[in-house]
Amino acid sequence: MTDRATLLHRYRELVLDQLPARARAERWVVSADHCFGRIVLDHAVGGRWYDVLDRRRSPAFTQLDDARLAAAVELAERMDAEGDPLVRRLDAQSLAWRGKPAKPSRP
């Protein structure tokens, strides 16, 4: 098992830097770090993250227990490996949990 400090570091690296940079370069459906954070946190908790975590305590990902943090990092790794198709599906679910429509497909 990876220790918590390593998981927190990897989460930051993926969500704040690596995924947004790749998304901008490859024109993914989302490219902002806060969007990746929303998607990963929502899937880590199985719904709107702010219904489970305290939105006033920042950063929210530090509130995840070890199992959810590990799952969040694993999901972010998958997003990096699989790219836009997976990100689109996860984003659509995250938006659905908020009662918002999915972003339109690319022509």
C-alpha positions in Angstrom: 0.0 0.0 0.0 1.2 3.5 -0.8 1.5 5.9 2.1 -0.9 8.8 2.4 1.8 11.5 1.7 2.7 9.8 -1.6 -1.0 9.5 -2.6 -1.6 13.2 -1.8 1.5 14.2 -3.8 0.4 12.1 -6.8 -3.2 13.4 -6.6 -1.9 17.0 -6.8 0.5 16.1 -9.6 -2.2 14.5 -11.7 -5.2 16.7 -11.1 -3.4 20.1 -10.8 -0.7 19.7 -13.5 -0.5 16.6 -15.6 -4.1 16.1 -16.6 -4.8 19.8 -17.4 -1.6 20.1 -19.5 -2.4 17.0 -21.5 -6.1 18.0 -21.9 -5.1 21.4 -23.2 -2.6 19.9 -25.7 -5.1 17.3 -26.9 -8.2 19.4 -26.7 -10.1 17.2 -24.2 -13.7 17.9 -23.1 -12.4 19.6 -19.9 -9.0 21.1 -19.3 -9.2 23.1 -16.1 -7.7 21.7 -12.9 -10.9 22.4 -10.9 -12.9 20.3 -13.4 -10.6 17.4 -13.0 -10.9 17.8 -9.3 -14.7 17.8 -9.5 -14.7 14.7 -11.6 -12.3 12.7 -9.5 -13.8 13.8 -6.2 -17.3 13.0 -7.3 -16.4 9.5 -8.4 -14.4 8.9 -5.3 -17.4 9.6 -3.1 -20.1 8.4 -5.6 -22.0 11.6 -6.0 -21.5 15.4 -5.6 -18.4 15.6 -3.5 -19.7 18.6 -1.6 -22.6 16.5 -0.3 -20.0 14.3 1.5 -17.0 16.6 2.1 -16.9 20.1 3.7 -16.6 22.5 0.8 -15.3 25.2 3.2 -12.3 23.1 4.1 -9.8 23.4 1.3 -8.4 21.4 -0.4 -11.3 19.0 -0.4 -9.2 16.0 -1.5 -7.3 16.0 1.8 -10.6 15.1 3.5 -10.8 11.8 1.7 -10.0 8.7 3.8 -7.1 6.6 2.7 -9.3 4.2 0.6 -11.1 6.9 -1.2 -7.8 8.9 -1.8 -6.2 5.7 -3.3 -9.3 5.2 -5.5 -9.2 8.9 -6.6 -5.5 8.6 -7.6 -6.2 5.3 -9.4 -9.1 7.0 -11.3 -6.9 10.0 -12.2 -4.2 7.6 -13.4 -6.8 5.8 -15.6 -7.9 9.2 -17.0 -4.3 9.9 -17.9 -3.9 6.5 -19.6 -7.3 6.5 -21.4 -7.6 10.2 -22.2 -10.6 12.1 -23.5 -13.1 9.2 -24.1 -12.9 8.2 -20.4 -12.9 11.8 -19.2 -16.0 12.5 -21.3 -17.9 9.6 -19.7 -16.8 10.5 -16.2 -17.6 14.2 -16.7 -21.1 13.4 -18.0 -21.8 11.4 -14.9 -20.4 14.1 -12.6 -22.6 16.7 -14.4 -25.7 14.4 -14.2 -25.2 14.2 -10.4 -25.6 18.0 -10.5 -28.7 17.9 -12.7 -26.7 19.3 -15.7 -26.5 18.0 -19.2 -23.4 16.4 -20.6 -21.3 18.5 -22.9 -22.0 18.0 -26.6 -19.9 15.5 -28.6 -17.3 16.8 -31.0 -18.4 16.9 -34.6 
